[in-house]
Amino acid sequence: MPPGAPFAPDLHDARHLWLKAGLLLAWALVTFVACFFARDLQMLVAGWPLGYWMAAQGAVLFFMVIVVAYCVAMSRFERQEAAQAASVRAGGG
């Protein structure tokens, strides 16, 4: 594909875009909303204020969950696409 050419439609189908949008929304909620409102809760978790725990530990753990969810979903999408391509090649179309 030459530089500047548009992406093929099958590289960004609706499933991939919805997955990316959902995970991006989850990232934004954890990054901005949860950490912003955590200081208002005034709770202690393991001896630390909840706001500190969410910013220092909880957000990072949730970001790792987002990465794992993306990897699992993309792997599933690729397996489905491979199975569909195999059935098309076999004439089951």
C-alpha positions as MATLAB code, in Angstrom:
seq = 'MPPGAPFAPDLHDARHLWLKAGLLLAWALVTFVACFFARDLQMLVAGWPLGYWMAAQGAVLFFMVIVVAYCVAMSRFERQEAAQAASVRAGGG';
ca = [
       0.000    0.000    0.000;
       1.562    3.331   -0.998;
       2.025    6.028    1.659;
      -1.000    8.231    2.072;
      -3.393    5.655    0.620;
      -6.629    5.060    2.582;
      -6.875    1.958    4.712;
      -8.698   -1.040    3.342;
     -12.235   -1.175    4.800;
     -11.683   -4.613    6.307;
      -8.882   -3.313    8.540;
     -11.272   -1.104   10.473;
     -14.655   -2.779   10.496;
     -17.330   -1.827   12.992;
     -16.331   -4.442   15.597;
     -12.811   -3.076   15.836;
     -13.975    0.521   16.010;
     -16.566   -0.212   18.711;
     -13.963   -2.129   20.719;
     -11.489    0.748   20.477;
     -14.166    3.315   21.342;
     -15.333    1.341   24.379;
     -11.837    0.798   25.706;
     -10.937    4.438   25.109;
     -14.041    5.506   27.027;
     -13.100    3.191   29.902;
      -9.576    4.640   29.891;
     -10.926    8.209   29.998;
     -13.352    7.404   32.823;
     -10.641    5.837   34.960;
      -8.067    8.499   34.160;
     -10.166   11.583   34.680;
     -13.464   10.806   36.394;
     -12.547    8.146   38.942;
      -9.333    9.822   40.046;
     -11.006   13.238   40.231;
     -13.885   12.099   42.425;
     -11.874    9.679   44.583;
     -10.609   12.466   46.835;
     -14.223   13.277   47.770;
     -14.803    9.771   49.144;
     -12.411   10.219   52.106;
     -11.941    6.487   52.579;
      -8.826    4.560   53.540;
      -7.714    1.484   51.595;
      -4.890   -0.431   53.293;
      -3.997    2.704   55.249;
      -3.819    5.006   52.217;
      -6.432    7.509   51.034;
      -8.602    6.106   48.256;
      -7.631    8.911   45.863;
      -3.950    8.085   46.229;
      -4.600    4.357   45.827;
      -6.680    4.874   42.668;
      -4.105    7.164   41.089;
      -1.030    5.184   42.090;
      -2.241    1.600   41.912;
      -5.820    1.111   40.772;
      -5.576    3.099   37.546;
      -2.414    1.283   36.471;
      -4.010   -2.092   37.168;
      -7.089   -1.086   35.205;
      -4.923    0.059   32.279;
      -3.359   -3.417   32.210;
      -6.862   -4.923   32.187;
      -7.700   -2.715   29.192;
      -4.625   -3.977   27.310;
      -5.463   -7.614   28.084;
      -9.093   -7.109   27.026;
      -7.933   -5.579   23.725;
      -5.543   -8.488   23.084;
      -8.183  -11.123   23.851;
     -10.825   -9.416   21.702;
      -8.481   -8.908   18.741;
      -7.344  -12.522   18.958;
     -10.986  -13.647   18.892;
     -11.722  -11.354   15.928;
      -8.739  -12.768   14.026;
      -9.828  -16.358   14.700;
     -13.348  -15.554   13.487;
     -12.000  -13.888   10.350;
      -9.658  -16.821    9.663;
     -12.518  -19.289   10.050;
     -14.701  -17.197    7.744;
     -11.937  -16.958    5.143;
     -11.384  -20.720    5.328;
     -15.072  -21.415    4.791;
     -15.092  -19.049    1.800;
     -12.048  -20.806    0.299;
     -13.689  -24.173    0.851;
     -16.742  -23.033   -1.058;
     -19.064  -22.728    1.940;
     -19.372  -19.017    1.252;
];
